[in-house]
Amino acid sequence: MELGELKPVLSALALPPTAPLLLLSIGLLLAAGRRKRLGLAVSAFAGVQIWLLSCSGFALWLSHLLLPTVQPLRPAALDRVQAVVVLGAGVLRDAPEYEVAQPNGYLLARLRYGARLARSSGKPLAFSGGIGWASIGGDIAPEGDAARAALQRDFGITPRWVDGESRDTHENAQRSWELLQPAGVRRIALVTHAWHMPRAQREFERAGFEVVPAPTGFLTPQMRPLLLWIPSGEGLADSRIVLREALGLLVQRQPL
């Protein structure tokens, strides 16, 4: 087993919903024993965590608190780039209506925006995404295959470069450099979600690129204020994303 294969397991344990549920379990065990008051306090704290982390409003607050602010791309900035690079985000391995793996919602958002930028600027498009660490060992095609097919079929764009081997953001950057550097491409518009952009941009700059951020999928209020503080699956997913990126940035800042 490679060290990278532990990343999704450790992330799952450290992030919601697993982390607060484990804390809740510990509290209940303490309450069932001789430390009833402590156990009830820990359980109540875990319950509050679960409620807040499941609220879209709390996820937005966490995003402002923990992640750097990212601005939308200004169209004029495309004039100084040599290529548009789109990062992978995952596939639906079982899509019976298509009979082959398809891009998931996150990836479709990135492909759509990348195709739009490539078409409007006339710059070539590159895609980077293979089989993530969480899918290693499964019967799944590289993400690059699904992305190439979707770009051609749904967006009328044929990518000039496709990396189908990367397993994480670090490898996205390294393999993209290996593909684009021989063609003299150094200045790129990098397409990924806004919450992922700070970490992705740093990896690509470390690899040697000059990066113009082209974020999509910003975390913004999508419902009435009251509903922002009522738990939902979307709120929990957004909180998990924010905390995962904050943890990734913390690890990334450690000396190489």
C-alpha positions in Angstrom: 0.0 0.0 0.0 1.3 3.4 -0.9 1.2 6.2 1.7 -1.2 8.2 -0.5 -3.8 5.5 -0.1 -4.1 6.4 3.6 -5.1 10.0 2.7 -8.8 9.4 2.1 -9.0 7.2 5.2 -7.4 9.8 7.5 -9.4 12.6 5.9 -12.7 10.7 6.5 -11.7 10.2 10.2 -10.7 13.8 10.7 -13.6 15.5 8.9 -17.4 15.6 9.4 -19.5 13.7 9.7 -17.2 11.0 11.1 -15.3 13.2 13.6 -18.3 14.6 15.5 -20.0 11.3 15.4 -17.0 9.6 17.0 -17.0 12.4 19.6 -20.7 11.8 20.2 -20.0 8.0 20.7 -17.3 8.7 23.2 -19.6 11.0 25.1 -22.3 8.3 25.2 -19.8 5.7 26.4 -18.6 8.1 29.2 -22.2 8.8 30.2 -23.0 5.1 30.4 -20.1 4.7 32.8 -18.9 6.5 35.9 -18.5 9.9 34.2 -22.1 10.7 33.4 -21.8 14.5 33.6 -18.7 14.6 31.5 -20.2 12.2 29.0 -23.4 14.3 28.7 -21.3 17.4 28.2 -19.2 15.8 25.4 -22.3 14.4 23.8 -24.0 17.8 23.8 -20.9 19.5 22.4 -20.8 16.9 19.6 -24.5 17.4 18.9 -24.0 21.1 18.5 -21.1 20.5 16.2 -23.2 18.2 14.0 -26.0 20.8 13.8 -23.7 23.7 12.9 -21.6 21.7 10.5 -24.8 20.7 8.7 -25.9 24.4 8.2 -25.0 26.1 4.9 -24.7 29.4 6.8 -22.0 27.9 9.1 -20.2 26.5 6.0 -20.1 30.0 4.5 -18.8 31.4 7.7 -16.1 28.7 7.9 -15.1 29.5 4.3 -14.6 33.2 5.0 -12.7 32.4 8.2 -10.4 29.6 7.0 -9.9 30.0 3.2 -8.2 32.8 1.3 -10.6 35.0 -0.8 -10.6 34.1 -4.5 -11.9 36.6 -7.1 -13.5 35.6 -10.4 -11.4 35.7 -13.6 -11.3 39.0 -15.5 -11.7 38.1 -19.2 -8.8 40.4 -20.2 -6.5 38.2 -18.1 -6.8 35.5 -20.7 -4.8 37.5 -23.2 -1.6 36.7 -21.3 -2.0 32.9 -20.9 -0.9 30.2 -23.3 -3.3 27.5 -22.3 -6.4 26.7 -20.2 -5.8 23.8 -17.7 -8.8 22.1 -16.1 -8.4 20.0 -13.0 -10.3 16.8 -12.3 -12.9 16.4 -9.6 -14.2 12.8 -9.9 -16.5 10.6 -12.0 -19.6 8.6 -11.6 -18.2 5.1 -12.1 -21.7 3.6 -12.6 -23.8 5.6 -15.0 -26.2 2.9 -16.5 -28.0 5.4 -18.7 -24.7 6.1 -20.5 -23.2 2.6 -20.1 -19.8 4.2 -19.3 -18.3 6.3 -16.5 -19.4 10.0 -16.6 -18.1 13.2 -15.0 -19.7 14.0 -11.6 -21.3 17.3 -10.9 -18.1 19.0 -9.7 -16.2 17.9 -12.8 -18.9 19.0 -15.2 -18.9 22.5 -13.7 -15.1 22.7 -14.3 -15.3 21.3 -17.8 -18.1 23.7 -18.8 -16.2 26.7 -17.6 -12.9 25.5 -19.1 -14.5 24.9 -22.4 -16.1 28.3 -22.3 -12.7 30.0 -21.6 -10.9 27.9 -24.3 -13.6 28.8 -26.9 -13.7 32.5 -26.1 -9.9 32.9 -26.0 -8.9 30.5 -28.7 -6.3 29.0 -26.3 -5.7 25.2 -26.2 -7.1 23.2 -23.4 -5.4 20.7 -21.1 -7.1 18.4 -18.6 -5.5 16.7 -15.6 -7.1 13.9 -13.7 -6.6 10.2 -13.3 -7.8 7.8 -10.6 -7.9 9.4 -7.1 -6.5 7.8 -4.1 -10.0 6.9 -2.8 -10.7 4.9 -5.9 -7.4 3.1 -6.2 -8.0 -0.6 -6.6 -11.5 -0.2 -8.0 -12.6 -1.1 -11.4 -12.8 2.4 -12.8 -11.5 4.2 -15.9 -9.1 7.1 -15.6 -10.9 10.4 -15.2 -9.1 11.8 -18.2 -11.1 9.4 -20.5 -14.5 10.6 -19.2 -13.4 14.2 -19.4 -12.1 13.9 -23.0 -15.3 12.3 -24.1 -17.5 14.9 -22.4 -15.5 17.8 -23.8 -15.8 16.5 -27.3 -19.4 15.3 -27.2 -21.0 17.9 -24.9 -18.9 21.0 -25.4 -17.4 20.7 -28.8 -13.8 21.0 -27.5 -11.0 18.6 -28.1 -8.3 18.9 -25.4 -4.8 19.1 -26.7 -3.3 17.5 -23.6 -4.9 15.0 -21.3 -3.2 13.6 -18.1 -5.0 10.5 -17.0 -2.6 9.4 -14.3 -2.7 12.0 -11.6 -4.0 10.9 -8.2 -4.1 14.2 -6.3 -3.5 17.9 -6.8 0.2 17.6 -6.3 0.4 15.1 -9.2 -1.9 17.3 -11.3 0.7 20.0 -11.2 3.7 17.8 -11.8 2.2 15.8 -14.7 0.8 19.0 -16.3 4.2 20.5 -16.2 5.6 17.3 -17.9 3.0 17.6 -20.6 3.0 21.3 -21.3 6.6 22.4 -20.7 7.9 20.7 -23.9 5.4 22.8 -25.8 6.8 26.0 -24.1 3.6 26.5 -22.1 4.3 28.2 -18.8 1.5 30.8 -18.4 -1.8 29.1 -17.8 -5.4 29.8 -16.7 -6.1 27.3 -14.0 -9.7 26.1 -13.8 -11.0 24.5 -10.5 -13.5 25.3 -7.8 -13.0 28.5 -5.9 -12.5 26.6 -2.6 -9.8 24.4 -4.2 -8.0 27.3 -6.0 -5.6 28.5 -3.2 -4.1 25.0 -2.8 -4.1 24.2 -6.5 -2.6 27.5 -7.5 0.3 27.0 -5.0 1.0 23.5 -6.3 1.1 24.6 -9.9 3.3 27.6 -9.1 5.6 25.2 -7.3 5.7 23.1 -10.4 6.9 26.1 -12.5 3.8 27.6 -13.9 2.7 31.2 -13.9 -0.9 30.9 -12.9 -3.9 33.0 -13.7 -6.7 31.7 -11.4 -10.0 30.9 -13.2 -12.2 29.7 -10.4 -15.8 28.4 -10.7 -18.3 27.0 -8.2 -18.1 29.7 -5.5 -19.7 29.0 -2.2 -22.4 31.6 -2.0 -25.8 31.8 -0.2 -28.3 29.8 -2.2 -31.4 30.0 0.0 -33.3 32.2 2.4 -31.4 33.4 5.5 -33.5 31.3 7.9 -32.9 28.1 5.8 -29.2 28.7 5.9 -29.2 27.7 9.6 -31.4 24.6 9.3 -29.3 21.4 8.8 -29.2 19.9 5.4 -27.1 17.5 3.4 -25.8 20.3 1.2 -24.6 22.3 4.3 -22.8 19.3 5.7 -21.1 18.6 2.3 -20.0 22.3 2.1 -18.6 22.3 5.6 -16.7 19.1 4.9 -15.2 20.7 1.7 -14.1 23.8 3.5 -12.5 21.9 6.4 -10.8 19.5 4.0 -9.3 22.4 2.0 -8.2 24.2 5.2 -6.5 21.1 6.4 -4.9 20.7 3.0 -3.6 24.2 3.1 -2.1 23.6 6.6 -0.3 20.5 5.4 0.8 22.2 2.3 2.5 25.0 4.2 4.8 22.6 6.0 8.4 22.6 4.7 9.1 20.4 1.7 
